[in-house]
Amino acid sequence: MSDKVILTCTECLSRNYTTTKNKKTHNERIELKKFCKKCGKHTIHKETK
């Protein structure tokens, strides 16, 4: 049961990436360090609701 989630930049709040996660095994929200095209640097991206 994989669901699609959207990752949002913590600095500029742009929605840059989509990924999937298994909600049965991982209940908490995802936080990944990814490159933001709008900021031009690596920032933490958090999962949105």
C-alpha positions as CSV (number, residue, x, y, z in Angstrom):
1,M,0.0,0.0,0.0
2,S,2.2,2.8,-1.3
3,D,0.8,6.3,-1.4
4,K,2.1,9.3,-3.3
5,V,3.4,12.2,-1.2
6,I,4.6,15.7,-2.1
7,L,7.8,17.2,-0.7
8,T,7.9,20.9,0.1
9,C,11.0,23.1,0.6
10,T,11.2,24.5,4.2
11,E,12.8,27.8,3.1
12,C,10.8,28.9,0.0
13,L,7.8,26.6,0.4
14,S,7.8,25.4,-3.2
15,R,6.5,22.0,-3.9
16,N,9.4,20.4,-5.9
17,Y,9.3,16.6,-5.5
18,T,6.9,13.7,-5.4
19,T,7.7,10.3,-3.9
20,T,6.0,7.2,-2.6
21,K,6.0,5.8,0.9
22,N,4.4,2.8,2.6
23,K,2.1,4.2,5.3
24,K,1.8,0.8,7.1
25,T,5.5,0.7,7.9
26,H,6.3,4.4,8.2
27,N,3.7,6.5,10.0
28,E,5.8,9.6,10.6
29,R,6.4,12.3,8.0
30,I,9.3,12.1,5.6
31,E,12.2,14.7,5.8
32,L,14.8,14.5,3.1
33,K,17.7,16.9,2.1
34,K,17.2,17.6,-1.6
35,F,18.2,20.3,-4.1
36,C,15.7,23.1,-4.4
37,K,15.6,24.6,-7.9
38,K,14.1,27.8,-6.7
39,C,16.5,28.4,-3.8
40,G,19.5,27.1,-5.7
41,K,20.8,25.1,-2.8
42,H,20.3,21.9,-0.8
43,T,17.5,22.3,1.8
44,I,15.4,20.0,3.9
45,H,12.1,19.0,2.2
46,K,9.2,17.9,4.3
47,E,6.2,15.8,3.4
48,T,2.9,17.8,3.1
49,K,-0.5,16.6,4.0
